[in-house]
Amino acid sequence: MIINKGEKIHFIRRRNFIDDPRRHFLGEVKEAEGTVIRVEGRIFVFDLSKGEYLKKARKRTTIINPGDSGYIVNIIPTDVDIEQLVYKRVEGSLVVTDGKSFFLDINEFGANR
């Protein structure tokens, strides 16, 4: 397994259709076996009326297969506090940041948007 217990990840479920909800997940890997991982963390859902990602209040545990072509998986450094991560627009790009040193550009629409 290329993802190990204790690693922090950000994953995006690819949308099949334009109207599919935009859902992202930030969490820590609790177990990894074969190609499946159990992750505990928070879901972020895009709110069309506000034009921003909102963090769901409750933590949840989910099981994913990161090798599935339906996911985009990003590894987050272990020293980053994932509870502090928020979505922001920075110089036209959508990023996930802790407001300090960590920035993950997740712009879904290319470099110019």
DSSP file (Angstrom, degrees, kcal/mol; ACC not computed):
  #  RESIDUE AA STRUCTURE BP1 BP2  ACC     N-H-->O    O-->H-N    N-H-->O    O-->H-N    TCO  KAPPA ALPHA  PHI   PSI    X-CA   Y-CA   Z-CA
    1    1 A M              0   0    0      0, 0.0    34,-0.1     0, 0.0    33,-0.0   0.000 360.0 360.0 360.0 135.1    0.0    0.0    0.0
    2    2 A I        +     0   0    0      2,-0.0     2,-0.5     1,-0.0    33,-0.1   0.655 360.0  64.5 -88.2 -17.5    1.3    3.4   -0.9
    3    3 A I  S    S-     0   0    0      4,-0.0     2,-0.3    72,-0.0     3,-0.0  -0.926  77.1-157.8-106.9 131.9   -0.7    5.2    1.7
    4    4 A N    >   -     0   0    0     -2,-0.5     3,-2.0     1,-0.1    25,-0.3  -0.736  26.7 -86.0-114.4 157.0    0.1    4.4    5.3
    5    5 A K  T 3  S+     0   0    0     -2,-0.3    25,-0.2     1,-0.2     3,-0.1  -0.307 114.1  28.0 -54.3 135.7   -1.6    4.6    8.6
    6    6 A G  T 3  S+     0   0    0     23,-3.0    -1,-0.2     1,-0.4    24,-0.1   0.188  88.8 126.6  94.5 -16.3   -1.2    8.0   10.2
    7    7 A E    <   -     0   0    0     -3,-2.0    22,-3.2    21,-0.1     2,-0.4  -0.418  56.0-131.4 -73.4 152.7   -0.8    9.9    6.9
    8    8 A K  E     -AB  28  76A   0     68,-0.8    68,-3.0    20,-0.2     2,-0.3  -0.872  29.0-175.1-105.7 137.6   -3.1   12.9    6.3
    9    9 A I  E     -AB  27  75A   0     18,-3.0    18,-2.4    -2,-0.4     2,-0.4  -0.931  25.0-155.2-135.1 156.0   -4.9   13.1    3.0
   10   10 A H  E     -AB  26  74A   0     64,-2.7    64,-3.1    -2,-0.3     2,-0.4  -0.999  26.5-176.7-122.2 123.1   -7.1   15.4    1.0
   11   11 A F  E     -AB  25  73A   0     14,-2.8    14,-2.4    -2,-0.4     2,-0.5  -0.973  16.0-157.6-131.9 147.7   -9.3   13.7   -1.6
   12   12 A I  E     -AB  24  72A   0     60,-2.6    60,-2.2    -2,-0.4     2,-0.7  -0.952  15.7-138.7-117.8 130.0  -11.7   14.8   -4.2
   13   13 A R  E     - B   0  71A   0     10,-1.6    10,-0.4    -2,-0.5    58,-0.2  -0.811  32.1-123.1 -85.6 118.3  -14.5   12.6   -5.6
   14   14 A R        -     0   0    0     56,-3.3     2,-0.4    -2,-0.7    -1,-0.0  -0.334  21.8-124.4 -63.2 141.1  -14.5   13.4   -9.3
   15   15 A R        -     0   0    0      1,-0.1    -1,-0.1     5,-0.1     3,-0.1  -0.693  15.7-164.0 -86.8 139.0  -17.8   14.5  -10.6
   16   16 A N  S    S+     0   0    0     -2,-0.4     2,-0.3     1,-0.2    -1,-0.1   0.759  78.0  28.2 -88.0 -29.6  -19.4   12.6  -13.5
   17   17 A F  S >  S-     0   0    0      4,-0.1     3,-1.7     1,-0.1    -1,-0.2  -0.926  83.6-113.4-133.0 155.3  -21.9   15.3  -14.4
   18   18 A I  T 3  S+     0   0    0     -2,-0.3    -1,-0.1     1,-0.3    -3,-0.0   0.803 116.3  51.4 -59.3 -31.2  -21.8   19.1  -14.1
   19   19 A D  T 3  S+     0   0    0      2,-0.1    -1,-0.3    -3,-0.0     3,-0.1   0.496  81.7 115.6 -87.4  -3.3  -24.7   19.0  -11.5
   20   20 A D  S <  S-     0   0    0     -3,-1.7    -5,-0.1     1,-0.1     2,-0.0  -0.379  78.2-100.1 -62.9 143.5  -23.0   16.5   -9.3
   21   21 A P        -     0   0    0      0, 0.0     2,-0.8     0, 0.0    -1,-0.1  -0.326  28.6-123.6 -64.7 148.5  -22.2   17.9   -5.8
   22   22 A R        +     0   0    0     24,-0.3    24,-2.2    -3,-0.1     2,-0.4  -0.851  39.8 174.4 -94.1 110.4  -18.6   18.9   -5.2
   23   23 A R  E     + C   0  45A   0     -2,-0.8   -10,-1.6   -10,-0.4     2,-0.3  -0.968  10.3 179.0-124.1 133.4  -17.4   17.0   -2.2
   24   24 A H  E     -AC  12  44A   0     20,-2.7    20,-2.8    -2,-0.4     2,-0.4  -0.897  11.8-152.5-125.8 157.8  -13.9   16.9   -0.7
   25   25 A F  E     -AC  11  43A   0    -14,-2.4   -14,-2.8    -2,-0.3     2,-0.5  -0.998   6.6-169.6-136.2 132.2  -12.6   15.1    2.3
   26   26 A L  E     +AC  10  42A   0     16,-2.5    16,-2.7    -2,-0.4     2,-0.3  -0.985  34.4 121.8-118.1 126.4   -9.7   16.0    4.6
   27   27 A G  E     -AC   9  41A   0    -18,-2.4   -18,-3.0    -2,-0.5     2,-0.4  -0.965  54.8 -93.0-166.7-177.6   -8.6   13.3    7.1
   28   28 A E  E     -AC   8  40A   0     12,-2.7    12,-2.4    -2,-0.3     2,-0.4  -0.928  39.8-115.2-115.1 136.4   -6.1   11.0    8.7
   29   29 A V  E     + C   0  39A   0    -22,-3.2   -23,-3.0    -2,-0.4    10,-0.2  -0.562  31.9 176.7 -71.8 122.4   -5.6    7.4    7.6
   30   30 A K  E     +     0   0A   0      8,-3.2     2,-0.3    -2,-0.4     9,-0.2   0.764  68.9   6.6 -96.0 -32.8   -6.6    5.1   10.5
   31   31 A E  E     - C   0  38A   0      7,-1.4     7,-2.5   -27,-0.1     2,-0.4  -0.991  58.8-167.7-148.7 148.5   -6.1    1.8    8.7
   32   32 A A  E     + C   0  37A   0     -2,-0.3     2,-0.4     5,-0.2     5,-0.2  -0.977  13.4 165.7-140.6 125.6   -4.7    0.7    5.4
   33   33 A E  E >   - C   0  36A   0      3,-2.8     3,-2.3    -2,-0.4     2,-0.2  -0.955  62.7 -43.0-144.0 120.9   -5.1   -2.8    3.9
   34   34 A G  T 3  S-     0   0    0     -2,-0.4     0, 0.0     1,-0.3     0, 0.0  -0.438 122.7 -24.1  61.0-124.4   -4.5   -3.7    0.4
   35   35 A T  T 3  S+     0   0    0     -2,-0.2    32,-0.5   -34,-0.1     2,-0.4   0.225 121.9  87.9-103.2  13.9   -6.0   -1.0   -1.8
   36   36 A V  E <   -C   33   0A   0     -3,-2.3    -3,-2.8    29,-0.2     2,-0.4  -0.912  53.3-170.5-118.5 139.9   -8.5    0.2    0.8
   37   37 A I  E     -CD  32  64A   0     27,-2.9    27,-2.3    -2,-0.4     2,-0.5  -0.961  18.1-142.2-128.2 148.7   -8.1    2.8    3.5
   38   38 A R  E     -CD  31  63A   0     -7,-2.5    -8,-3.2    -2,-0.4    -7,-1.4  -0.943  28.1-172.8-105.2 125.0  -10.2    3.9    6.5
   39   39 A V  E     -CD  29  62A   0     23,-3.1    23,-2.7    -2,-0.5     2,-0.5  -0.957  14.9-158.3-125.8 136.6  -10.0    7.6    7.0
   40   40 A E  E     +CD  28  61A   0    -12,-2.4   -12,-2.7    -2,-0.4     2,-0.3  -0.954  46.9  83.5-112.6 130.7  -11.4    9.8    9.8
   41   41 A G  E     -CD  27  60A   0     19,-2.7    19,-2.6    -2,-0.5     2,-0.4  -0.901  68.5 -48.8 176.8-146.3  -11.9   13.5    9.1
   42   42 A R  E     -C   26   0A   0    -16,-2.7   -16,-2.5    -2,-0.3     2,-0.4  -0.932  32.9-134.4-128.5 145.0  -14.3   16.1    7.7
   43   43 A I  E     -C   25   0A   0     15,-0.4    13,-2.9    -2,-0.4     2,-0.4  -0.759  13.2-158.9 -93.7 141.2  -16.2   16.6    4.5
   44   44 A F  E     -CE  24  55A   0    -20,-2.8   -20,-2.7    -2,-0.4     2,-0.4  -0.989  10.4-167.9-117.4 129.7  -16.3   19.9    2.7
   45   45 A V  E     -CE  23  54A   0      9,-2.3     9,-2.7    -2,-0.4     2,-0.5  -0.951  24.2-117.9-121.3 138.1  -19.2   20.5    0.3
   46   46 A F  E     - E   0  53A   0    -24,-2.2     2,-0.8    -2,-0.4   -24,-0.3  -0.623  22.3-150.5 -77.3 123.5  -19.5   23.3   -2.2
   47   47 A D  E >>> - E   0  52A   0      5,-3.1     4,-2.2    -2,-0.5     5,-1.2  -0.852   4.2-162.4 -95.9 108.9  -22.4   25.6   -1.5
   48   48 A L  T 345S+     0   0    0     -2,-0.8    -1,-0.2     1,-0.2     5,-0.0   0.862  87.7  55.8 -60.6 -37.6  -23.6   27.1   -4.8
   49   49 A S  T 345S+     0   0    0      1,-0.2    -1,-0.2    -3,-0.1    -2,-0.0   0.826 119.4  31.2 -68.0 -30.5  -25.5   29.9   -3.1
   50   50 A K  T <45S-     0   0    0     -3,-0.5    -1,-0.2     2,-0.2    -2,-0.2   0.615 100.0-132.3 -99.5 -16.6  -22.4   31.2   -1.3
   51   51 A G  T  <5S+     0   0    0     -4,-2.2     2,-0.3     1,-0.2    -3,-0.2   0.828  70.9  95.1  69.1  31.9  -19.8   30.1   -3.9
   52   52 A E  E   <S-E   47   0A   0     -5,-1.2    -5,-3.1    -7,-0.1     2,-0.4  -0.967  79.1 -98.8-149.2 163.4  -17.6   28.5   -1.3
   53   53 A Y  E     -E   46   0A   0     -2,-0.3     2,-0.4    -7,-0.2    34,-0.3  -0.719  35.6-157.2 -85.7 132.7  -16.7   25.2    0.3
   54   54 A L  E     -E   45   0A   0     -9,-2.7    -9,-2.3    -2,-0.4     2,-0.4  -0.921  12.9-129.3-113.4 136.0  -18.3   24.7    3.7
   55   55 A K  E     -E   44   0A   0     -2,-0.4   -11,-0.2   -11,-0.2     2,-0.2  -0.693  22.5-125.8 -83.9 128.2  -16.9   22.3    6.4
   56   56 A K        -     0   0    0    -13,-2.9   -13,-0.1    -2,-0.4    -1,-0.0  -0.521  16.8-133.4 -69.8 140.8  -19.4   19.9    7.9
   57   57 A A  S    S+     0   0    0     -2,-0.2     2,-0.3   -15,-0.1    -1,-0.1   0.847  81.3  70.3 -67.9 -36.5  -19.4   20.2   11.7
   58   58 A R  S    S-     0   0    0      1,-0.0   -15,-0.4   -15,-0.0     2,-0.1  -0.648  77.9-129.2 -91.9 138.1  -19.3   16.5   12.5
   59   59 A K        -     0   0    0     -2,-0.3     2,-0.3   -17,-0.1   -17,-0.2  -0.437  31.0-172.0 -70.8 154.4  -16.3   14.3   11.9
   60   60 A R  E     -D   41   0A   0    -19,-2.6   -19,-2.7    -2,-0.1     2,-0.5  -0.976  21.8-130.6-146.0 162.3  -16.9   11.1   10.1
   61   61 A T  E     +D   40   0A   0     -2,-0.3     2,-0.3   -21,-0.2   -21,-0.2  -0.950  30.2 175.0-113.7 133.2  -15.1    7.9    9.1
   62   62 A T  E     -D   39   0A   0    -23,-2.7   -23,-3.1    -2,-0.5     2,-0.5  -0.934  24.2-136.6-135.6 158.8  -15.2    6.7    5.6
   63   63 A I  E     +D   38   0A   0     -2,-0.3     2,-0.3   -25,-0.2   -25,-0.2  -0.971  30.0 169.1-117.7 129.3  -13.6    3.9    3.6
   64   64 A I  E     -D   37   0A   0    -27,-2.3   -27,-2.9    -2,-0.5     3,-0.1  -0.922  37.1-134.6-135.3 161.7  -12.2    4.6    0.1
   65   65 A N    >   -     0   0    0     -2,-0.3     3,-2.3   -29,-0.2   -29,-0.2  -0.914  19.2-165.4-111.5  98.5  -10.1    2.9   -2.5
   66   66 A P  T 3  S+     0   0    0      0, 0.0     7,-0.2     0, 0.0     5,-0.1   0.655  84.8  64.6 -64.0 -13.7   -7.6    5.6   -3.5
   67   67 A G  T 3  S+     0   0    0    -32,-0.5     2,-0.1     3,-0.1   -31,-0.1   0.603  76.5 110.1 -81.8 -11.3   -6.6    3.7   -6.6
   68   68 A D  S X  S-     0   0    0     -3,-2.3     3,-1.7   -33,-0.2    -4,-0.0  -0.406  77.2-128.7 -63.6 137.1  -10.1    4.1   -8.0
   69   69 A S  T 3  S+     0   0    0      1,-0.3    -1,-0.1    -2,-0.1    -2,-0.0   0.585 101.6  74.1 -66.7  -7.5  -10.2    6.4  -10.9
   70   70 A G  T 3  S+     0   0    0    -57,-0.1   -56,-3.3   -56,-0.0     2,-0.4   0.476  89.2  71.3 -83.6  -1.6  -13.0    8.4   -9.3
   71   71 A Y  E <   -B   13   0A   0     -3,-1.7     2,-0.5   -58,-0.2   -58,-0.2  -0.892  58.1-158.7-120.0 146.0  -10.7   10.0   -6.7
   72   72 A I  E     -B   12   0A   0    -60,-2.2   -60,-2.6    -2,-0.4     2,-0.5  -0.994  25.3-164.5-113.0 121.4   -7.9   12.6   -6.8
   73   73 A V  E     -B   11   0A   0     -2,-0.5     2,-0.4   -62,-0.2   -62,-0.2  -0.923  10.6-173.8-116.9 130.0   -5.8   12.1   -3.7
   74   74 A N  E     -B   10   0A   0    -64,-3.1   -64,-2.7    -2,-0.5     2,-0.4  -0.966  20.3-133.9-119.4 137.2   -3.3   14.6   -2.2
   75   75 A I  E     -B    9   0A   0     -2,-0.4   -66,-0.2   -66,-0.2     3,-0.0  -0.757  17.1-152.3 -90.3 134.9   -1.0   13.8    0.7
   76   76 A I  E     -B    8   0A   0    -68,-3.0   -68,-0.8    -2,-0.4     6,-0.1  -0.883  29.4 -99.8-106.1 136.4   -0.8   16.5    3.4
   77   77 A P    >   -     0   0    0      0, 0.0     3,-1.7     0, 0.0    -1,-0.1  -0.216  29.4-123.8 -54.3 144.0    2.4   16.8    5.5
   78   78 A T  T 3  S+     0   0    0      1,-0.3    -2,-0.0     3,-0.0   -72,-0.0   0.725 107.3  62.0 -66.0 -22.1    2.2   15.2    8.9
   79   79 A D  T 3  S+     0   0    0      2,-0.1     2,-0.4     0, 0.0    -1,-0.3   0.521  82.0 100.9 -83.2  -2.8    3.0   18.4   10.7
   80   80 A V  S <  S-     0   0    0     -3,-1.7     2,-1.0     1,-0.0     3,-0.1  -0.680  73.8-133.3 -84.1 131.5   -0.1   20.2    9.4
   81   81 A D    >   -     0   0    0     -2,-0.4     3,-1.9     1,-0.2     4,-0.3  -0.745  16.0-162.6 -82.6 104.4   -3.1   20.4   11.7
   82   82 A I  G >  S+     0   0    0     -2,-1.0     3,-0.9     1,-0.3    -1,-0.2   0.714  84.6  67.4 -67.1 -18.8   -5.9   19.4    9.4
   83   83 A E  G 3  S+     0   0    0      1,-0.2    -1,-0.3    -3,-0.1    -2,-0.0   0.723  99.4  52.7 -70.2 -19.2   -8.5   20.9   11.8
   84   84 A Q  G <  S+     0   0    0     -3,-1.9    -1,-0.2     2,-0.0    -2,-0.2   0.500  84.2 114.9 -91.7  -5.8   -7.1   24.3   10.9
   85   85 A L    <   +     0   0    0     -3,-0.9     2,-0.3    -4,-0.3    13,-0.2  -0.436  38.3 170.0 -74.5 138.5   -7.4   23.8    7.1
   86   86 A V  E     -F   97   0B   0     11,-2.3    11,-2.6    -2,-0.2     2,-0.4  -0.921  34.7-109.4-138.6 162.8   -9.8   26.1    5.2
   87   87 A Y  E     +F   96   0B   0     -2,-0.3     2,-0.3   -34,-0.3     9,-0.2  -0.820  43.6 164.9 -95.6 135.1  -10.6   26.8    1.6
   88   88 A K  E     -F   95   0B   0      7,-2.5     7,-3.0    -2,-0.4     2,-0.6  -0.969  39.1-117.9-144.3 158.0   -9.6   30.2    0.3
   89   89 A R  E     +F   94   0B   0     -2,-0.3     2,-0.5     5,-0.2     5,-0.2  -0.900  34.1 180.0 -95.5 124.8   -9.1   32.0   -3.0
   90   90 A V  E >   -F   93   0B   0      3,-3.0     3,-2.1    -2,-0.6    -2,-0.0  -0.974  68.7 -23.9-130.4 116.5   -5.5   33.1   -3.4
   91   91 A E  T 3  S-     0   0    0     -2,-0.5    -1,-0.1     1,-0.3     3,-0.1   0.876 127.8 -48.7  49.5  43.7   -4.4   35.0   -6.6
   92   92 A G  T 3  S+     0   0    0      1,-0.2     2,-0.3    21,-0.1    -1,-0.3   0.374 118.6 105.8  83.7  -4.9   -7.3   33.5   -8.5
   93   93 A S  E <  S-F   90   0B   0     -3,-2.1    -3,-3.0    14,-0.1     2,-0.5  -0.826  70.4-123.6-108.9 148.3   -6.7   29.9   -7.4
   94   94 A L  E     +F   89   0B   0     -2,-0.3    12,-2.6    -5,-0.2    13,-0.4  -0.790  40.8 175.9 -86.5 125.6   -8.7   27.8   -4.9
   95   95 A V  E     -FG  88 105B   0     -7,-3.0    -7,-2.5    -2,-0.5     2,-0.5  -0.911  33.2-135.2-129.3 156.5   -6.4   26.5   -2.2
   96   96 A V  E     +FG  87 104B   0      8,-2.2     8,-2.4    -2,-0.3     2,-0.3  -0.958  42.6 165.8-104.3 128.6   -6.6   24.6    1.0
   97   97 A T  E     -FG  86 103B   0    -11,-2.6   -11,-2.3    -2,-0.5     6,-0.2  -0.972  49.8-146.4-145.4 156.0   -4.5   26.3    3.6
   98   98 A D        -     0   0    0      4,-1.2     5,-0.1    -2,-0.3    -1,-0.1   0.353  56.4-114.2 -96.9   2.1   -3.8   26.5    7.3
   99   99 A G  S    S+     0   0    0      3,-0.5     4,-0.1     1,-0.1   -14,-0.0   0.510  99.6  65.3  78.4   4.2   -3.1   30.2    6.9
  100  100 A K  S    S-     0   0    0      2,-0.3    -1,-0.1     0, 0.0     3,-0.0   0.495 119.8 -31.3-118.8 -95.7    0.6   29.7    7.8
  101  101 A S  S    S+     0   0    0     -3,-0.1     2,-0.5     1,-0.0   -21,-0.0   0.577 106.3  89.2-111.7 -12.2    2.9   27.7    5.7
  102  102 A F        +     0   0    0      2,-0.0    -4,-1.2   -25,-0.0    -3,-0.5  -0.790  42.6 163.8 -98.3 126.3    0.7   25.0    4.0
  103  103 A F  E     -G   97   0B   0     -2,-0.5     2,-0.5    -6,-0.2    -6,-0.2  -0.988  13.4-173.0-136.9 126.8   -1.0   25.7    0.7
  104  104 A L  E     -G   96   0B   0     -8,-2.4    -8,-2.2    -2,-0.4     2,-0.6  -0.956  18.0-145.4-120.7 110.2   -2.5   23.1   -1.6
  105  105 A D  E     +G   95   0B   0     -2,-0.5   -10,-0.2   -10,-0.2    -2,-0.0  -0.636  26.5 167.7 -76.0 117.4   -3.7   24.4   -4.9
  106  106 A I        +     0   0    0    -12,-2.6   -11,-0.2    -2,-0.6    -1,-0.1   0.030  10.9 159.5-119.6  26.0   -6.8   22.5   -5.9
  107  107 A N    >   -     0   0    0    -13,-0.4     3,-0.6     1,-0.2   -14,-0.1  -0.309  23.5-165.7 -54.1 117.5   -7.9   24.6   -8.7
  108  108 A E  T 3  S+     0   0    0      1,-0.2    -1,-0.2    -2,-0.1     3,-0.1   0.525  78.4  56.5 -83.6  -6.6  -10.2   22.4  -10.8
  109  109 A F  T 3  S-     0   0    0      1,-0.4     3,-0.3     2,-0.0    -1,-0.2   0.171 109.9 -93.9-118.8  18.0  -10.3   24.7  -13.8
  110  110 A G    X   -     0   0    0     -3,-0.6     3,-1.1     1,-0.2    -1,-0.4  -0.288  55.1 -54.9  96.8 176.9   -6.7   25.2  -14.8
  111  111 A A  T 3  S+     0   0    0      1,-0.2    -1,-0.2     2,-0.2    -4,-0.0   0.716 125.6  54.8 -69.7 -24.3   -4.0   27.8  -14.0
  112  112 A N  T 3         0   0    0     -3,-0.3    -1,-0.2     1,-0.2    -2,-0.1   0.378 360.0 360.0 -96.5   6.4   -5.9   30.9  -15.1
  113  113 A R    <         0   0    0     -3,-1.1    -1,-0.2   -19,-0.0    -2,-0.2   0.387 360.0 360.0-127.8 360.0   -9.1   30.5  -13.0
